[in-house]
Amino acid sequence: MALINVAAREIHCKIVYYGPGMGGKTSNLQYIHTQVSKEARGELLSIATETERTLFFDFLPLDLGKVRGFQTRFHLYTVPGQVLYERTRVAVLNGADGVVFVADSQKHKLEENIKSLRELAVNITKQNKKFQDFPIVLQYNKRDVPGALMVKDLDRFLNTLPPPGGPWQRFEAVATTGVGIFDTLKAISKLVISKL
Amino acid sequence: MYRRTTVLVCYNCGGNNVFESQEPSHNKVGLLMDPQLTSQIVPTEEVGLIEECLTRLIEDTGANHVLLLDKSGQVIASQGDGNRQDITALGALIAGTFASSREVAKLLREKDFRMLFQQGVHDNVFIALIEEQWILCIIFNKGTHIGLVKVLTKKATDDLAGVLERVRQQHKARDDVLGSSFRTSMEDTIDLLFRD
């Protein structure tokens, strides 16, 4: 849930990157961390296993500076994507204002994408929030991988929410090189702010 | 002494369309009464009570630092050691710890764990839940006895639960706090800052 600090004139929003394991959620945050100016970014905090897989979450605070007198901060989180960390994802999702669903474009990952998206719907609903109204942006990552599914095929399976909540905005991305990363971040940021 | 106080407006995304509504303003207030659609603001006098409560807790226990967090990990108020530069990360991690313990509780068929204690060689952390919404965290060293912290934290959480309850009764539209042109300015800032 967003916090607006009236006394100190600050706004805080929480954005969670969700999706199947090895889909590129952490890479999104790592790229943003390398590109955003030092003044605007905090430390990238990662709780990962010895093999660099996310164990609990990655956390990146971004400070947008003053907007109309309000210091605005976005807190970006990732969830661990592996199936066994389902309960951990519930914990990280707690109080989120918006979600970027990072889908893996590879053909053999389609079923994992669908399962993860279904799980997200369940977890958001468990927080007493309406899934169809919740701010979500889709990112089709790994567009550079040979044999990646076509966007229209990914849409057919993942971007199926009917109006007025859907279809969601979706972006093609290559997280490791930065393609589509900021388009995604801009979209979810604006969506969250619009629903503040 | 380091002092930081946050006033919060929380929203549930299910209610965000209220702000898009063409309904007359008096109807908006009615809609906001729905628990799904609640906005909350801590008025200035309640901020004073939160500050007083945290200051008293530090003085009475001899603790080093006290944090009041929202369950999403945002820092609402912080009192104590002014040299701490890691408040934002602490907030994210402590809220994550608590959210994680809640999932453990569910697996054990407990409603939740309302208190957590982390013991270190030098510093200890005691964490207490306030009405499913806020988290009170006390950082103290071996000069302070855990029993004293437990007793006085109970008193503080009761006081803060009263503040939270009154805050929940407050309803105010976003535009009353931020101004109607905030969103446009915010979108300009996002475009300017979030780019490769």
Interface residues (C-beta under 8 A of the other chain):
Chain A: M1 A2 L3 I4 N5 V6 A7 A8 E10 I11 H12 K14 Q35 V36 S37 A40 G42 E43 L45 F56 F57 F59 P61 L64 G65 V67 R68 F70 T72 H75 Y77 R87 T88 V90 A91 V92 N94 G95 A96 D97 N128 K129 K130 D133 F134 P135 G178 I181 F182 L185 K186 S189 K190 I193 S194 K195 L196
Chain B: R4 T5 T6 V7 L8 V9 C10 Y11 N12 C13 G14 N16 N17 F19 Q36 I41 V42 T44 V47 D70 K71 S72 G73 Q74 I76 T88 A89 A92 L93 A95 G96 A99 S100 R102 E103 V104 K106 L107 R174 V177 L178 G179 S181 F182 R183 S185 M186 E187 T189 I190 D191 L193 F194 R195 D196
